[in-house]
């Protein structure tokens, strides 16, 4: 079994989760310091801020660059907080180490690229610093483990993982699907690796941070990394998923933490799988209604009737037979598809009425 050293020996977390908080991006010295002051007053010991921001398209705010490291240094020295930032290249590693940054994390896009991971691992050889590895963009536990193993083989033993979710479909409520089974499998294969949850990136909006954080705690994850900004609405990146320090404080007060959750972990894992299936069903239903509307548009253009009983009877019988074949009762399938058909007809009739009123 791979042995990982503790991330830090001096944190006063005891059995409480590790909490890392701070803005998505370091934007100005005042913003960095003001946010840190508020978090420090709450007892937060690890402060995060992105210095280099990889964006999907050029032209957006891509971070202030290396000059922002001096702002983190000020937080470290004046507030005695540990400071953390993301690195994506060996040069980032070089600059962060030169400024005495306490903790590094590696983002999802970088972890997806084994060449980039190896380059960072090479840059960290012989360096005793905690490194957190976010999951890759796609739900691939082996790719995630591969990035962790590259760092470990380079001699980095203070390692942890960050679960930040995986690429989502357009109809998902999440910015990044949690796919909780993936971090559960990572925990099974690397049982002594700390795993933190990033509810900010999973949810993509501040309203989802608390329920995602609570689910992570119920699954006995080791901590949270939450994007926290003194003025979230004015943030230069990901403003919709950042919260104020005061909001974070209230969320942390309400959380039910791991060992205090009475539900059996096996039951939780099964519920996670059910939640994932339910989400897939909801997304499939949304897509089906979109197609129903497209069919309605086509029928109107060809002056066809909306209700076609023969087609519906054939469809219903085929679905019932397929359900029975795979072990689902005819009654359930019939009830489900009758409801779906009724809603599809309503969608098409609604569009017809709107056309007539125009």
Secondary structure, DSSP 8 states (H G I E B T S, - for coil): ------S-SS---TTS-EEEEE-SB---HHHHHHHHHHHHHHT--EEE-BSS---SSTTS----GGGHHHHHHHHHHHH--EEEEE--SHHHHHHHHHTT-SEEEE-HHHHT-HHHHHHHHHHTTT---EEEEE--SSS-HHHHHHHHHHHHHTT--SEEEEE--EE--TT-SSSEE--HHHHHHHHHHSTTSEEEE-HHHHHSSGGGHHHHHHHHHHTT-SEEEEEB-TTGGG-SS-GGG-B-HHHHHHHHHH---GGG--S-HHHHHHHHHHHHHHHHHHHHHHHHHHHHHHHHHHHHHTT--S--HHHHHHHHHHHHHHHHHTT--HHHHHHHHHHHHHHHHHHHHHHHHHHHH-
